[in-house]
């Protein structure tokens, strides 16, 4: 990279200072790597969600393009590229064109601060989590812009709803994240992960009852911020056609959806980082993988991070096909009457807890972990019961 | 119930119902899909999956056709075309029996008056073609002749008047 910058400086841009070229090369390199990661990931995620959705509705889902339909997202992308790029006559043209890019930018810049492993992070900012919340708010600007710029009543309503929703749910999200920040004393994503351990009872989610509650608050708030069902009022197809992206077609439309799928991953990554121990792996596994190669622990850490994130993504997807869309007043009452007061309660609770038990409470961690384990077992028992009760035929093989 | 109790009751109910809902959706995810992947993978041939007495293609059994033209006259949209020739090499014979399936509306009115049941529906319906010409079922190859079927005489049966199936009109 260094040599490439010097090469550029000597041959092409000798008038610009070297440090500027170096920075430009670094930014360019980082964006290419991220784009190469984000784009296929968002695409494959959309495929996975459609398959999961299909199976949850007792059907199959897309399985025509490529082996098992894995190339479906490419086909959709190519189709969208070939579509006509319509701009409505009444649209506010500059805003209409700018909006998808802002939505995309708000999502994309978040990836800069996501810690995939102990070394694999674009920039370990000392304001990491604050940066993520700040940049993901840029999405709202894009959504409102899209709603206003389209010059359509459906888009307008969708944009306004989106603004109301995202701004409201920033508060519980911030409060829930604050509990972790109290425990860590740092905003940096890497520092948050380093304060946790590899085993479930060392994660922040099981640190004390208040963090357990704030885990769910943050989860709900992030789903709402990502405009996912049951909080998908801004794009409620049964009432608003398609909300803020009604008037968009072709590639601009894809930008919105691309941001939505990538946002799904961001939800999983933030939750993993803050509460589920991020990329932490047990020391024995670290030593064993370090024996293979110098870089191998990073891969194992990346794997752990992705598995945790994907489990959370699966739950978000599952929630989408479980819950109906809630009403606007229910949305607001859930936020202001339930999440915000409970969020404040949790912040105070964690503060008092830290004052009373500066060293933490080991038995509480064990108790909460066992409690979570029992809940999980009971959950699978309920799943077993549902199948047993309806005498359903089971097919675990996802490839049909 | 006091407001505080209702507040916590709401939280409890929401948690319980979401928990139960998640278990239901997960149980559905591992169930066998009910989808029939129609053209590619079907458990048995499509013609066997059609319901009994389904109305699909028309077929004419040429060895029992009496060339009475009842089907042609009963067809409301004239999609059946039968040509009979008196002085063909084999005597009185049919030289053409075409059914234009592109026009056919599957009403089944042609199958009802047929005295021998020669024209009937078969449980096959897949018939896509690139031109309307291909949609015409030709039961007699061009240039061929088919001698109409002559039913054996049943004198005793003919004498008994058929029982009226329709109620007499009342004035």
Interface residues (C-beta under 8 A of the other chain):
Chain A: X52 X54 X55 X56 X57 X58 X59 X60 X315 X318 X319 X321 X322 X323 X337 X338 X379 X382 X383 X384 X385 X386 X387 X392 X393 X394 X395 X396 X400
Chain B: X7 X10 X11 X18 X19 X20 X21 X22 X23 X24 X25 X26 X27 X28 X29 X30 X31 X32 X33 X34 X35 X37
